[in-house]
Amino acid sequence: MEKLHLYDKILSPLLTEKTTNLSEQNKVVFKVPASANKKNLKTNIEKIFKVNVTKINIINKQNRTKLTRGKKVKVSGFKKAIITLKKGQSIDLTTGV
């Protein structure tokens, strides 16, 4: 049951062109729940992926409305964490956990 608790703090990795460019700087971006904080994320990521985390930045994306086909559509916000790893370490997101 402890493993399930560790994975509750990471919803999914964010794979965009910008995040793949960040991987060259030993950074990985994850979508996290609204209740996540830096201390819990650091311990969970270090236990799950067996890497050393040096820094965590958390960004809270707000809800917004978007115009799609002439109609206003609500886009829900989310929280994302940019995790900086120790130099020389990386997380392979393509293999899955």
Secondary structure as GFF3:
##gff-version 3
##sequence-region A 1 97
A	DSSP	alpha_helix	2	7	.	.	.	ID=ss1
A	DSSP	beta_strand	12	13	.	.	.	ID=ss2
A	DSSP	alpha_helix	17	22	.	.	.	ID=ss3
A	DSSP	three_ten_helix	23	25	.	.	.	ID=ss4
A	DSSP	beta_strand	27	32	.	.	.	ID=ss5
A	DSSP	alpha_helix	38	49	.	.	.	ID=ss6
A	DSSP	beta_strand	53	61	.	.	.	ID=ss7
A	DSSP	beta_strand	64	68	.	.	.	ID=ss8
A	DSSP	beta_strand	71	75	.	.	.	ID=ss9
A	DSSP	beta_strand	78	85	.	.	.	ID=ss10
###
